[in-house]
Amino acid sequence: MVQRTASKGARSGQRFWGCRRFPDCGGTREMVST
């Protein structure tokens, strides 16, 4: 997975983990601060 930034929708501007082929691959994970 790679770090991405949402560009559309309610989460625009937020970072998330998405698979390399996103959006063809639907795997995503929320990025959580530690």
Jmol script that loads the backbone (N, CA, C; Angstrom):
load data "model"
ATOM      1  N   MET A   1       0.838  -1.181   0.000  1.00  0.00           N
ATOM      2  CA  MET A   1       0.000   0.000   0.000  1.00  0.00           C
ATOM      3  C   MET A   1       0.882   1.243   0.000  1.00  0.00           C
ATOM      4  N   VAL A   2       0.318   2.319  -0.518  1.00  0.00           N
ATOM      5  CA  VAL A   2       1.038   3.583  -0.586  1.00  0.00           C
ATOM      6  C   VAL A   2       0.182   4.683   0.040  1.00  0.00           C
ATOM      7  N   GLN A   3       0.828   5.742   0.504  1.00  0.00           N
ATOM      8  CA  GLN A   3       0.100   6.867   1.083  1.00  0.00           C
ATOM      9  C   GLN A   3      -0.485   7.705  -0.037  1.00  0.00           C
ATOM     10  N   ARG A   4      -1.753   8.048   0.101  1.00  0.00           N
ATOM     11  CA  ARG A   4      -2.433   8.871  -0.893  1.00  0.00           C
ATOM     12  C   ARG A   4      -3.206   9.973  -0.175  1.00  0.00           C
ATOM     13  N   THR A   5      -3.641  10.974  -0.938  1.00  0.00           N
ATOM     14  CA  THR A   5      -4.457  12.056  -0.402  1.00  0.00           C
ATOM     15  C   THR A   5      -5.755  12.092  -1.195  1.00  0.00           C
ATOM     16  N   ALA A   6      -6.880  12.053  -0.485  1.00  0.00           N
ATOM     17  CA  ALA A   6      -8.186  12.090  -1.140  1.00  0.00           C
ATOM     18  C   ALA A   6      -8.360  13.430  -1.851  1.00  0.00           C
ATOM     19  N   SER A   7      -8.853  13.384  -3.078  1.00  0.00           N
ATOM     20  CA  SER A   7      -9.015  14.617  -3.844  1.00  0.00           C
ATOM     21  C   SER A   7     -10.475  15.007  -4.050  1.00  0.00           C
ATOM     22  N   LYS A   8     -11.392  14.120  -3.670  1.00  0.00           N
ATOM     23  CA  LYS A   8     -12.815  14.386  -3.872  1.00  0.00           C
ATOM     24  C   LYS A   8     -13.609  13.937  -2.654  1.00  0.00           C
ATOM     25  N   GLY A   9     -14.827  14.425  -2.563  1.00  0.00           N
ATOM     26  CA  GLY A   9     -15.747  13.954  -1.543  1.00  0.00           C
ATOM     27  C   GLY A   9     -15.534  14.570  -0.168  1.00  0.00           C
ATOM     28  N   ALA A  10     -16.229  13.991   0.803  1.00  0.00           N
ATOM     29  CA  ALA A  10     -16.218  14.505   2.171  1.00  0.00           C
ATOM     30  C   ALA A  10     -14.841  14.422   2.815  1.00  0.00           C
ATOM     31  N   ARG A  11     -14.003  13.504   2.362  1.00  0.00           N
ATOM     32  CA  ARG A  11     -12.667  13.325   2.949  1.00  0.00           C
ATOM     33  C   ARG A  11     -11.565  13.982   2.121  1.00  0.00           C
ATOM     34  N   SER A  12     -11.924  14.910   1.282  1.00  0.00           N
ATOM     35  CA  SER A  12     -10.955  15.605   0.438  1.00  0.00           C
ATOM     36  C   SER A  12      -9.855  16.227   1.292  1.00  0.00           C
ATOM     37  N   GLY A  13      -8.612  15.992   0.896  1.00  0.00           N
ATOM     38  CA  GLY A  13      -7.469  16.523   1.621  1.00  0.00           C
ATOM     39  C   GLY A  13      -6.924  15.603   2.698  1.00  0.00           C
ATOM     40  N   GLN A  14      -7.677  14.574   3.072  1.00  0.00           N
ATOM     41  CA  GLN A  14      -7.219  13.655   4.110  1.00  0.00           C
ATOM     42  C   GLN A  14      -6.346  12.566   3.509  1.00  0.00           C
ATOM     43  N   ARG A  15      -5.342  12.134   4.268  1.00  0.00           N
ATOM     44  CA  ARG A  15      -4.417  11.088   3.823  1.00  0.00           C
ATOM     45  C   ARG A  15      -4.995   9.719   4.151  1.00  0.00           C
ATOM     46  N   PHE A  16      -4.669   8.732   3.327  1.00  0.00           N
ATOM     47  CA  PHE A  16      -5.100   7.359   3.566  1.00  0.00           C
ATOM     48  C   PHE A  16      -4.121   6.414   2.901  1.00  0.00           C
ATOM     49  N   TRP A  17      -4.175   5.145   3.300  1.00  0.00           N
ATOM     50  CA  TRP A  17      -3.386   4.098   2.657  1.00  0.00           C
ATOM     51  C   TRP A  17      -4.257   3.481   1.575  1.00  0.00           C
ATOM     52  N   GLY A  18      -3.745   3.401   0.354  1.00  0.00           N
ATOM     53  CA  GLY A  18      -4.472   2.782  -0.746  1.00  0.00           C
ATOM     54  C   GLY A  18      -3.552   1.854  -1.519  1.00  0.00           C
ATOM     55  N   CYS A  19      -4.109   0.807  -2.110  1.00  0.00           N
ATOM     56  CA  CYS A  19      -3.260  -0.101  -2.872  1.00  0.00           C
ATOM     57  C   CYS A  19      -2.715   0.623  -4.102  1.00  0.00           C
ATOM     58  N   ARG A  20      -1.646   0.119  -4.651  1.00  0.00           N
ATOM     59  CA  ARG A  20      -0.958   0.791  -5.760  1.00  0.00           C
ATOM     60  C   ARG A  20      -1.862   0.997  -6.972  1.00  0.00           C
ATOM     61  N   ARG A  21      -2.837   0.118  -7.176  1.00  0.00           N
ATOM     62  CA  ARG A  21      -3.721   0.226  -8.343  1.00  0.00           C
ATOM     63  C   ARG A  21      -5.025   0.953  -8.014  1.00  0.00           C
ATOM     64  N   PHE A  22      -5.100   1.649  -6.880  1.00  0.00           N
ATOM     65  CA  PHE A  22      -6.301   2.385  -6.497  1.00  0.00           C
ATOM     66  C   PHE A  22      -6.655   3.374  -7.608  1.00  0.00           C
ATOM     67  N   PRO A  23      -7.901   3.532  -8.027  1.00  0.00           N
ATOM     68  CA  PRO A  23      -9.103   2.942  -7.471  1.00  0.00           C
ATOM     69  C   PRO A  23      -9.506   1.602  -8.082  1.00  0.00           C
ATOM     70  N   ASP A  24      -8.745   1.058  -9.046  1.00  0.00           N
ATOM     71  CA  ASP A  24      -9.089  -0.252  -9.607  1.00  0.00           C
ATOM     72  C   ASP A  24      -9.134  -1.308  -8.515  1.00  0.00           C
ATOM     73  N   CYS A  25      -8.222  -1.222  -7.586  1.00  0.00           N
ATOM     74  CA  CYS A  25      -8.209  -2.082  -6.412  1.00  0.00           C
ATOM     75  C   CYS A  25      -8.876  -1.282  -5.298  1.00  0.00           C
ATOM     76  N   GLY A  26      -9.873  -1.832  -4.651  1.00  0.00           N
ATOM     77  CA  GLY A  26     -10.638  -1.083  -3.654  1.00  0.00           C
ATOM     78  C   GLY A  26     -10.067  -1.100  -2.255  1.00  0.00           C
ATOM     79  N   GLY A  27      -8.886  -1.676  -2.070  1.00  0.00           N
ATOM     80  CA  GLY A  27      -8.326  -1.776  -0.730  1.00  0.00           C
ATOM     81  C   GLY A  27      -7.821  -0.445  -0.212  1.00  0.00           C
ATOM     82  N   THR A  28      -8.388   0.035   0.891  1.00  0.00           N
ATOM     83  CA  THR A  28      -7.927   1.266   1.528  1.00  0.00           C
ATOM     84  C   THR A  28      -7.915   1.071   3.029  1.00  0.00           C
ATOM     85  N   ARG A  29      -7.100   1.855   3.712  1.00  0.00           N
ATOM     86  CA  ARG A  29      -7.042   1.861   5.167  1.00  0.00           C
ATOM     87  C   ARG A  29      -6.920   3.305   5.614  1.00  0.00           C
ATOM     88  N   GLU A  30      -7.607   3.642   6.688  1.00  0.00           N
ATOM     89  CA  GLU A  30      -7.511   4.977   7.254  1.00  0.00           C
ATOM     90  C   GLU A  30      -6.117   5.189   7.826  1.00  0.00           C
ATOM     91  N   MET A  31      -5.578   6.375   7.658  1.00  0.00           N
ATOM     92  CA  MET A  31      -4.269   6.692   8.220  1.00  0.00           C
ATOM     93  C   MET A  31      -4.500   7.216   9.630  1.00  0.00           C
ATOM     94  N   VAL A  32      -3.920   6.544  10.625  1.00  0.00           N
ATOM     95  CA  VAL A  32      -4.140   6.888  12.026  1.00  0.00           C
ATOM     96  C   VAL A  32      -2.871   7.487  12.605  1.00  0.00           C
ATOM     97  N   SER A  33      -3.004   8.603  13.304  1.00  0.00           N
ATOM     98  CA  SER A  33      -1.853   9.214  13.979  1.00  0.00           C
ATOM     99  C   SER A  33      -1.487   8.390  15.199  1.00  0.00           C
ATOM    100  N   THR A  34      -0.190   8.322  15.489  1.00  0.00           N
ATOM    101  CA  THR A  34       0.245   7.578  16.673  1.00  0.00           C
ATOM    102  C   THR A  34       0.752   8.508  17.736  1.00  0.00           C
TER     103      THR A  34
END
end "model"
wireframe off; spacefill off
backbone 0.3
color backbone group
